[in-house]
Every structure is written in C-alpha cells, then in structure tokens.
Amino acid sequence: MASFEFTSYPYSEQDLQRRIAQYTSQPLRFFTKESEACRFLLGCIDLTTLEGSDTPAKVEELCGKAAAFPTAAVCVYPPFVALAKKCLAGTPIHVASVAGAFPAGQSPIEIKVAEVRYAVEQGADEIDMVISRGKFLDGRYNEVFDEIVAIRQAAAPAHLKVILETGELKTPENIYHASQLAIAAGADFIKTSTGKIAVNATPESFLVMLDAIKEHYDKTGQMVGMKPAGGIADADTALSFLKILENVLGEPWLTNRYFRIGASRLANKMAERIAE
C-alpha cells in the first residue's frame, strides 16, 4: 500500500456555516452575467439515469438530450455503456458509468474490479466508483485505500471519480479524511454522493471536499476534480455551489475537466434560466 497522511480538518461547524453564507451571498466572481454562469454549469452536467427501470429507449433519449444541450457527459449503468457510446459518436460528450458495486459498495473487490473492467471494455470514458463506507467508518482505512488503487488500475485509461457518500460519513472530519484518502489513492475526481440516500450533496460536504482538494493542490501542484451529485435540481442551487467553488479553488477549476455536477433534472432548469 502507498502511504498517505490524514491531517485534521481546520474549520469548526460554525466556521463552515460562516464561510458558506459569505461565499453564497457574494456576486459571481468570474462571470459577468448569470446567463454565462448557467451556460457554463449546463456544460458541466453529467446527465444521469441510474434506475432499475432503465431501458435502451430511455438511454437513447438521455443521449439525445445531452447532445442537444450539450452536457459534459451521460452517466449510466454498465450494460448501457456501449449503447450510449454509439448514440454519442461524433460528439465531445463523454460516457460515464457507475461501476464497482454501486451504490452500496458491498461486494468483494474481485467483483468490483471485474465490473469496472467490463464498463471500460464497453467504452466508458469515465468510471464513477463508490468507497466502502462501512470499512471506512470501521477504521479500516488501508483496505479502502487499496480498493481504490485496484479500481484505479482496472479503470485505466478512463478517468476515475471516487464517490464518498458524504451523507453516510456525516462529520466534516470523516468527509475530509475520506477525501484525502481518495486523492492519495489516485482519484481524478472526488464526488459527494450516489443520489441514492436521503442526504446527498450539501454545501457543507462540498466545501469540506474543496478544502481537501485545495490542501492537496497547495502541497503538490496537482489539480483534482470535484463533482457534487444528488439533490441539485434547480439553477439557484447550482449557482450557489458555483460561488463556493469560485471562492475556494478559483478560476483554474472553472472547466468541465475539473468540475462536474451529477444530475437528472438540472439540465432542463439551466436551459430555461439561460433562455429567460
């Protein structure tokens, strides 16, 4: 196992709330018009369908919507990767796939790795995996680290987004440490949530994860991407997340190479806001 080091989260709950209020009450820093920010956000969306009722027709419709906007990517279960890849041929839109026992993460690592390899063989450009929260909360950090490393290797050359499921980690300290661990294990992105539990992306978890990315960047000069997902369903919420991103990480992260939003309903709302 490669080495990594936890550092304590430097902000209290009160500090978090103060910073969120400060950042979100300010005007946008790098966009002169709200419509420009909305257009940027639309181009950062991973348009997603992750339901047991998904069908080829639903995936084809999703890809059509993604191409019309356009969004950064579509995100589907592994059996639909090849279809999505075919539908999006000739476009710059990536195909992302949740793989590795999404959303619970409760499978042996051999099964997780096999599913990741299958998704990449089917043509996935990006893999969204979820950490083993039970192992993390049990203090088995080395095992979680090693699983991410194994999936990172299996996912190559696809980009790897590591989902922390922050609603289950609960505390800022846990979220910060999970972020540090995922980054050290080779995550290209860290991502808040699966969208499958009651508490998904929140301003608090988003800010903590951005702080971990900034700490890593300040130490190493390496940029790691950020993806809030789950519950971001309207333009005002997305804009508030963007303001936090602007204040913590700044202009270098204002590209869909380093910022994504996982959503199924947001794209229509952003398009409506742009048209106003």
C-alpha positions as semicolon CSV with decimal commas, in nm:
position;residue;x (nm);y (nm);z (nm)
1;M;0,000;0,000;0,000
2;A;0,125;0,350;-0,084
3;S;0,148;0,595;0,203
4;F;-0,099;0,869;0,280
5;E;-0,144;1,100;0,574
6;F;-0,455;1,239;0,738
7;T;-0,447;1,598;0,859
8;S;-0,713;1,742;1,088
9;Y;-0,992;1,947;0,938
10;P;-0,913;2,307;1,034
11;Y;-1,266;2,452;1,045
12;S;-1,545;2,418;1,300
13;E;-1,913;2,373;1,212
14;Q;-1,959;2,744;1,287
15;D;-1,672;2,830;1,051
16;L;-1,832;2,620;0,778
17;Q;-2,165;2,798;0,809
18;R;-2,000;3,139;0,817
19;R;-1,797;3,067;0,504
20;I;-2,097;2,925;0,316
21;A;-2,304;3,233;0,400
22;Q;-2,017;3,462;0,297
23;Y;-1,947;3,289;-0,034
24;T;-2,307;3,240;-0,145
25;S;-2,410;3,598;-0,063
26;Q;-2,144;3,743;-0,294
27;P;-2,186;3,809;-0,666
28;L;-2,029;3,563;-0,907
29;R;-1,657;3,636;-0,932
30;F;-1,566;3,510;-1,279
31;F;-1,889;3,556;-1,476
32;T;-2,025;3,897;-1,572
33;K;-2,374;3,766;-1,642
34;E;-2,577;3,498;-1,468
35;S;-2,666;3,351;-1,807
36;E;-2,294;3,291;-1,873
37;A;-2,264;3,105;-1,544
38;C;-2,571;2,898;-1,626
39;R;-2,431;2,809;-1,967
40;F;-2,106;2,702;-1,803
41;L;-2,292;2,490;-1,548
42;L;-2,501;2,325;-1,819
43;G;-2,178;2,219;-1,988
44;C;-2,055;2,066;-1,660
45;I;-2,351;1,833;-1,605
46;D;-2,317;1,457;-1,610
47;L;-2,671;1,386;-1,730
48;T;-2,767;1,078;-1,537
49;T;-3,010;0,788;-1,532
50;L;-2,944;0,523;-1,271
51;E;-3,273;0,344;-1,216
52;G;-3,369;-0,021;-1,208
53;S;-3,628;0,066;-1,471
54;D;-3,373;0,198;-1,724
55;T;-3,424;0,069;-2,077
56;P;-3,235;0,114;-2,406
57;A;-3,503;0,361;-2,519
58;K;-3,457;0,569;-2,204
59;V;-3,080;0,577;-2,252
60;E;-3,117;0,677;-2,616
61;E;-3,348;0,961;-2,511
62;L;-3,099;1,071;-2,247
63;C;-2,817;1,080;-2,501
64;G;-3,032;1,285;-2,735
65;K;-3,094;1,540;-2,460
66;A;-2,725;1,550;-2,369
67;A;-2,626;1,619;-2,730
68;A;-2,889;1,890;-2,768
69;F;-2,774;2,094;-2,468
70;P;-2,479;1,981;-2,476
71;T;-2,367;1,844;-2,138
72;A;-2,024;1,716;-2,034
73;A;-2,123;1,350;-2,010
74;V;-2,400;1,100;-1,967
75;C;-2,382;0,857;-1,675
76;V;-2,539;0,512;-1,700
77;Y;-2,513;0,161;-1,560
78;P;-2,252;-0,066;-1,728
79;P;-2,494;-0,261;-1,953
80;F;-2,586;0,065;-2,130
81;V;-2,233;0,197;-2,191
82;A;-2,194;0,058;-2,544
83;L;-2,534;0,195;-2,647
84;A;-2,457;0,539;-2,504
85;K;-2,119;0,537;-2,676
86;K;-2,288;0,460;-3,008
87;C;-2,553;0,728;-2,959
88;L;-2,293;0,993;-2,877
89;A;-2,044;0,903;-3,151
90;G;-1,913;1,218;-3,319
91;T;-1,988;1,439;-3,019
92;P;-1,746;1,556;-2,747
93;I;-1,976;1,416;-2,476
94;H;-1,819;1,152;-2,256
95;V;-1,982;0,832;-2,137
96;A;-1,951;0,774;-1,763
97;S;-2,054;0,458;-1,587
98;V;-2,112;0,375;-1,223
99;A;-1,922;0,053;-1,156
100;G;-1,777;-0,133;-0,860
101;A;-2,094;-0,236;-0,675
102;F;-2,273;0,099;-0,697
103;P;-2,441;0,229;-0,483
104;A;-2,368;0,029;-0,167
105;G;-2,012;-0,080;-0,243
106;Q;-2,082;-0,406;-0,059
107;S;-1,917;-0,662;-0,287
108;P;-1,579;-0,835;-0,286
109;I;-1,307;-0,633;-0,456
110;E;-1,274;-0,901;-0,728
111;I;-1,637;-0,840;-0,828
112;K;-1,590;-0,463;-0,822
113;V;-1,281;-0,480;-1,039
114;A;-1,449;-0,712;-1,288
115;E;-1,743;-0,475;-1,328
116;V;-1,511;-0,177;-1,376
117;R;-1,313;-0,363;-1,642
118;Y;-1,637;-0,458;-1,818
119;A;-1,753;-0,095;-1,827
120;V;-1,419;0,022;-1,969
121;E;-1,421;-0,256;-2,229
122;Q;-1,768;-0,141;-2,332
123;G;-1,627;0,205;-2,397
124;A;-1,667;0,405;-2,076
125;D;-1,457;0,722;-2,073
126;E;-1,513;0,772;-1,701
127;I;-1,582;0,545;-1,407
128;D;-1,776;0,660;-1,100
129;M;-1,697;0,423;-0,812
130;V;-1,812;0,438;-0,452
131;I;-1,593;0,372;-0,150
132;S;-1,670;0,106;0,109
133;R;-1,822;0,332;0,373
134;G;-1,862;0,051;0,624
135;K;-1,490;-0,022;0,611
136;F;-1,405;0,346;0,634
137;L;-1,630;0,403;0,935
138;D;-1,480;0,090;1,093
139;G;-1,136;0,247;1,068
140;R;-1,011;0,006;0,802
141;Y;-0,856;0,285;0,600
142;N;-0,584;0,075;0,439
143;E;-0,844;-0,160;0,292
144;V;-1,043;0,131;0,148
145;F;-0,725;0,281;0,006
146;D;-0,618;-0,046;-0,153
147;E;-0,962;-0,097;-0,311
148;I;-0,947;0,248;-0,473
149;V;-0,597;0,173;-0,603
150;A;-0,716;-0,159;-0,751
151;I;-1,012;0,007;-0,919
152;R;-0,790;0,291;-1,041
153;Q;-0,571;0,033;-1,215
154;A;-0,870;-0,155;-1,359
155;A;-1,029;0,168;-1,485
156;A;-0,730;0,285;-1,688
157;P;-0,733;0,470;-1,923
158;A;-1,073;0,603;-1,810
159;H;-1,089;0,887;-1,560
160;L;-1,188;0,781;-1,209
161;K;-1,440;0,964;-0,994
162;V;-1,448;0,842;-0,634
163;I;-1,784;0,879;-0,457
164;L;-1,757;0,928;-0,080
165;E;-2,131;0,910;0,002
166;T;-2,092;1,202;0,239
167;G;-2,442;1,162;0,384
168;E;-2,325;0,839;0,546
169;L;-1,987;0,974;0,657
170;K;-2,176;1,255;0,836
171;T;-1,897;1,457;1,003
172;P;-1,668;1,713;0,837
173;E;-1,366;1,528;0,975
174;N;-1,477;1,198;0,816
175;I;-1,551;1,369;0,485
176;Y;-1,215;1,547;0,489
177;H;-1,024;1,228;0,568
178;A;-1,212;1,028;0,304
179;S;-1,129;1,300;0,052
180;Q;-0,761;1,287;0,146
181;L;-0,761;0,908;0,117
182;A;-0,933;0,905;-0,223
183;I;-0,699;1,169;-0,362
184;A;-0,391;0,985;-0,234
185;A;-0,518;0,662;-0,395
186;G;-0,534;0,823;-0,739
187;A;-0,881;0,977;-0,783
188;D;-0,912;1,211;-1,080
189;F;-1,229;1,349;-0,921
190;I;-1,389;1,321;-0,582
191;K;-1,768;1,313;-0,575
192;T;-2,013;1,372;-0,292
193;S;-2,291;1,122;-0,335
194;T;-2,466;0,841;-0,519
195;G;-2,801;1,018;-0,514
196;K;-2,949;0,703;-0,361
197;I;-2,977;0,805;0,007
198;A;-3,169;1,078;0,192
199;V;-2,876;1,320;0,232
200;N;-2,678;1,386;-0,085
201;A;-2,475;1,690;-0,195
202;T;-2,486;1,968;0,063
203;P;-2,296;2,299;0,072
204;E;-2,119;2,175;0,385
205;S;-1,989;1,850;0,236
206;F;-1,900;2,028;-0,089
207;L;-1,695;2,290;0,096
208;V;-1,510;2,032;0,306
209;M;-1,416;1,836;-0,007
210;L;-1,299;2,153;-0,184
211;D;-1,080;2,230;0,117
212;A;-0,919;1,885;0,084
213;I;-0,857;1,943;-0,287
214;K;-0,702;2,283;-0,211
215;E;-0,480;2,136;0,058
216;H;-0,356;1,875;-0,190
217;Y;-0,302;2,135;-0,463
218;D;-0,110;2,367;-0,230
219;K;0,120;2,079;-0,134
220;T;0,171;1,914;-0,472
221;G;0,050;2,143;-0,752
222;Q;-0,180;1,861;-0,871
223;M;-0,536;1,954;-0,961
224;V;-0,813;1,710;-0,864
225;G;-1,167;1,748;-0,995
226;M;-1,484;1,791;-0,792
227;K;-1,835;1,657;-0,857
228;P;-2,131;1,734;-0,632
229;A;-2,419;1,499;-0,711
230;G;-2,767;1,430;-0,583
231;G;-3,030;1,688;-0,495
232;I;-2,901;1,972;-0,716
233;A;-3,220;2,018;-0,912
234;D;-3,258;2,392;-0,979
235;A;-3,050;2,679;-1,113
236;D;-3,027;2,875;-0,788
237;T;-2,883;2,575;-0,600
238;A;-2,631;2,508;-0,877
239;L;-2,526;2,873;-0,879
240;S;-2,470;2,867;-0,503
241;F;-2,238;2,567;-0,542
242;L;-2,056;2,752;-0,820
243;K;-1,998;3,053;-0,592
244;I;-1,841;2,827;-0,330
245;L;-1,617;2,670;-0,595
246;E;-1,509;3,014;-0,721
247;N;-1,411;3,128;-0,373
248;V;-1,221;2,816;-0,265
249;L;-1,047;2,691;-0,580
250;G;-1,082;2,981;-0,819
251;E;-1,071;3,018;-1,194
252;P;-0,848;2,717;-1,282
253;W;-1,132;2,484;-1,179
254;L;-1,390;2,659;-1,399
255;T;-1,380;2,394;-1,669
256;N;-1,564;2,065;-1,703
257;R;-1,225;1,897;-1,698
258;Y;-1,221;1,968;-1,323
259;F;-1,582;2,041;-1,229
260;R;-1,893;1,834;-1,289
261;I;-2,245;1,819;-1,146
262;G;-2,429;1,489;-1,133
263;A;-2,796;1,549;-1,207
264;S;-3,101;1,411;-1,383
265;R;-3,333;1,714;-1,365
266;L;-3,100;2,013;-1,360
267;A;-3,022;2,043;-1,732
268;N;-3,376;2,146;-1,827
269;K;-3,382;2,406;-1,548
270;M;-3,048;2,551;-1,655
271;A;-3,162;2,574;-2,018
272;E;-3,480;2,753;-1,905
273;R;-3,279;3,003;-1,699
274;I;-3,045;3,073;-1,994
275;A;-3,346;3,141;-2,217
276;E;-3,504;3,394;-1,977
